[in-house]
Amino acid sequence: MADAISSFWGPVTSTIECCEKNYAYSSYIAEFFNTMSNIPSILLALIGLINALRQRFEKRFSVLHISNMILAIGSMLYHATLQHVQQQSDETPMVWEMLLYMYILYSPDWHYRTTMPTFLFLYGVVFAAVHSVVRFEIGFKVHYVILCLLCIPRMYKYYIYTQDVYAKRLAKLYVVTLLIGSLCWLGDNVFCKEISSWPVNPQGHALWHVFMGFNSYFANTFLMFCRAEQRGWAPKIVRFMGLLPYVKIEKPKTQ
């Protein structure tokens, strides 16, 4: 929400502002809570990356965790500055990340191995180029939702074919965090005028960031489990310090 407070970054040039007072805590951070709420996403992605590297998972999963980190950093830059260029550093990685999810989900059954990554790469490049020139608002949201919906059938297939109870629980946590996070995002957008009059702002968009950070982590961990099953690596879900689930594998000696 726009305020008359002076700022380091100048006038707002982004096409979207959330239901949080601008520069309420610092002249360097436009939306404080929406900026800082990306930190859990970075930490969770870092944990996932360390696990993927330590157990020598396929490089696609390292790239996936890194893409989660890049998205969270881009989101921090956007909400801290509310500038159009930084908005692109948030929105473009969102699309790239979904293209990567599509590759991980569909590539095991794709017979033409170079066709899919080539098409997805070119699609991502073209989108980034167009998005740098054309300002999408509703169109971007519709496009992003379509990409998400394209992932659901394969995610559901993995769920029904997975027998491990703890892996299925990860998939359920993925759905729960997605639903709760979406409700927080929707409430922040639809009821902003009402929320602005409340003594305490629940920071729905910031909560969306937190829930989506866990959502990405649960999705990545579930996909790592499914891929390890496909490769015959005897995966199992264990918990770090009894809390955070991750995949532990035992590769055959020949691998």
C-alpha positions in Angstrom: 0.0 0.0 0.0 1.3 3.4 -1.0 2.4 5.8 1.7 4.0 9.3 1.7 7.2 8.2 3.4 10.4 8.9 1.6 12.2 5.8 0.2 15.6 4.8 -1.0 14.2 3.2 -4.2 12.0 6.1 -5.3 8.4 5.9 -6.6 6.7 2.5 -7.0 6.9 1.2 -10.5 5.6 -2.3 -10.0 2.2 -3.3 -11.3 1.2 -5.0 -8.0 1.3 -3.9 -4.4 0.3 -6.1 -1.5 -1.7 -5.2 1.6 1.2 -4.0 3.7 2.2 -0.4 4.4 5.2 0.7 2.4 8.4 1.6 4.2 6.8 1.2 7.7 10.1 0.0 9.3 12.9 1.1 7.0 13.4 3.4 4.0 15.3 0.6 2.3 12.6 -2.1 2.6 9.2 -1.3 1.0 7.2 -4.3 2.3 9.1 -5.5 5.4 7.1 -8.7 6.2 6.7 -9.7 2.6 10.4 -9.3 2.1 11.6 -11.2 5.3 9.1 -14.0 4.9 11.1 -15.4 2.0 14.0 -16.3 4.4 12.4 -19.7 5.3 12.1 -20.6 1.6 15.8 -20.0 1.2 16.8 -22.0 4.2 14.5 -24.9 3.3 15.9 -24.9 -0.3 19.4 -24.9 1.1 18.7 -27.9 3.2 17.2 -29.7 0.2 20.2 -28.8 -1.9 22.7 -30.1 0.7 20.8 -33.4 0.9 20.7 -33.7 -2.9 24.4 -33.1 -3.2 25.5 -35.2 -0.2 23.6 -38.2 -1.5 24.4 -37.6 -5.2 20.9 -37.3 -6.5 20.6 -36.4 -10.2 21.6 -32.8 -11.0 18.0 -31.9 -11.8 17.2 -31.9 -8.1 20.1 -29.7 -7.3 19.0 -27.3 -10.0 15.4 -27.5 -8.6 16.5 -26.5 -5.1 18.7 -23.7 -6.5 15.7 -22.4 -8.5 13.7 -22.3 -5.3 16.4 -20.1 -3.7 16.6 -17.9 -6.8 12.8 -17.4 -6.7 12.8 -16.5 -3.0 15.7 -14.0 -3.5 13.9 -12.5 -6.5 10.8 -12.1 -4.3 12.8 -10.4 -1.6 14.2 -7.9 -4.2 10.7 -7.2 -5.5 9.0 -6.7 -2.2 11.9 -4.7 -0.8 11.9 -2.2 -3.8 8.5 -2.4 -5.5 10.3 -1.7 -8.8 9.2 -3.1 -12.1 12.6 -4.7 -12.9 12.7 -6.4 -9.6 9.1 -7.6 -10.1 10.3 -9.5 -13.1 13.0 -11.1 -11.0 10.2 -12.5 -9.0 7.7 -13.5 -11.7 10.1 -14.8 -14.4 11.7 -17.4 -12.0 8.2 -18.5 -11.0 7.6 -19.6 -14.6 11.1 -21.1 -14.9 10.5 -23.1 -11.8 7.2 -24.5 -13.0 8.9 -25.5 -16.3 11.5 -27.3 -14.3 8.9 -29.1 -12.3 7.2 -30.2 -15.6 10.5 -31.6 -16.8 11.1 -33.6 -13.6 7.5 -34.9 -13.5 7.2 -35.9 -17.1 10.8 -36.7 -18.3 11.0 -40.3 -16.9 8.3 -41.4 -19.5 9.4 -39.1 -22.3 11.0 -41.2 -25.0 12.6 -38.3 -26.9 15.0 -37.2 -24.3 16.3 -34.0 -25.9 13.0 -32.7 -27.2 11.4 -31.9 -23.9 14.3 -30.0 -22.2 15.0 -28.1 -25.5 11.3 -27.0 -25.8 11.0 -26.0 -22.1 14.3 -24.1 -22.3 13.2 -22.2 -25.4 9.8 -21.6 -23.9 11.4 -20.1 -20.8 13.7 -17.9 -22.8 10.9 -16.6 -25.0 8.7 -15.9 -22.0 11.5 -14.0 -20.2 12.1 -11.8 -23.3 8.4 -11.0 -23.8 7.8 -10.5 -20.1 10.7 -7.9 -20.0 8.8 -5.8 -22.6 5.1 -6.5 -21.9 3.5 -5.9 -18.5 1.3 -8.8 -17.6 -1.1 -8.7 -14.7 -4.1 -11.0 -15.0 -2.4 -12.7 -18.0 0.6 -13.7 -15.9 -1.6 -15.2 -13.1 -3.6 -17.2 -15.6 -0.5 -18.4 -17.4 1.1 -19.4 -14.1 -2.1 -21.3 -12.9 -2.2 -23.2 -16.2 1.4 -24.3 -15.7 0.6 -25.5 -12.2 -2.5 -27.4 -13.4 -0.4 -29.2 -16.0 1.7 -30.6 -13.2 -1.2 -32.0 -11.1 -2.1 -35.1 -13.2 1.5 -36.5 -13.0 1.8 -35.5 -9.3 -1.4 -37.4 -8.6 -0.1 -40.4 -10.6 3.0 -40.5 -8.4 0.9 -40.3 -5.3 -1.4 -43.2 -6.2 1.6 -45.4 -7.2 3.6 -44.7 -4.1 3.1 -47.2 -1.3 5.2 -45.7 1.4 3.0 -44.1 4.1 5.5 -41.4 4.9 6.0 -40.4 1.3 2.2 -40.1 0.9 2.2 -37.9 3.9 4.6 -35.6 2.2 2.2 -35.3 -0.8 -0.6 -34.5 1.6 1.4 -31.8 3.3 2.1 -30.4 -0.1 -1.6 -30.1 -0.8 -2.4 -28.7 2.6 0.3 -26.0 2.5 -0.8 -25.1 -1.0 -4.4 -24.7 0.0 -3.7 -22.7 3.2 -1.1 -20.5 1.5 -3.5 -19.8 -1.4 -6.2 -18.8 1.1 -3.8 -16.4 2.8 -2.9 -14.9 -0.6 -6.5 -14.6 -1.7 -7.6 -13.0 1.6 -4.8 -10.5 1.4 -5.9 -9.5 -2.1 -9.7 -9.6 -1.8 -10.1 -8.1 1.7 -7.3 -5.5 1.7 -9.6 -2.6 2.4 -11.1 -4.3 5.4 -7.7 -5.5 6.7 -6.3 -2.0 6.5 -8.7 -0.9 9.2 -7.8 -3.7 11.6 -5.5 -2.9 14.5 -3.2 -5.8 13.4 -2.5 -6.8 9.8 -2.3 -10.6 9.6 0.2 -10.2 6.7 -1.6 -12.7 4.4 1.0 -12.4 1.6 3.9 -13.0 4.0 2.1 -16.1 5.2 1.7 -17.2 1.6 5.5 -17.0 1.2 6.1 -19.1 4.3 3.6 -21.7 3.4 4.9 -21.9 -0.2 8.4 -22.3 1.1 7.3 -25.4 2.9 5.1 -26.4 0.0 8.1 -26.4 -2.4 10.2 -28.3 0.1 7.6 -31.0 0.5 7.1 -31.3 -3.2 10.8 -31.6 -3.9 11.3 -34.2 -1.2 8.3 -36.2 -2.5 9.7 -36.1 -6.1 13.1 -37.1 -4.9 11.6 -40.1 -3.1 9.6 -41.1 -6.3 12.7 -40.7 -8.5 14.8 -42.8 -6.1 12.2 -45.5 -6.2 12.4 -45.5 -10.0 16.1 -45.8 -9.9 16.0 -48.6 -7.3 17.8 -46.7 -4.6 15.7 -48.0 -1.7 14.5 -44.6 -0.5 13.0 -43.9 2.9 11.7 -40.8 4.6 13.6 -39.9 7.8 13.4 -36.7 9.9 16.1 -34.3 10.7 16.1 -33.7 14.5 12.8 -35.5 14.5 11.1 -32.7 12.6 12.0 -31.9 9.0 11.5 -34.9 6.6 14.1 -35.7 4.0 14.9 -38.7 1.7 17.7 -41.1 2.6 18.8 -43.5 -0.1 21.0 -46.6 -0.5 22.4 -46.9 -3.9 23.5 -50.3 -5.2 27.3 -50.6 -5.2 27.3 -50.7 -9.0 26.0 -47.1 -9.0 
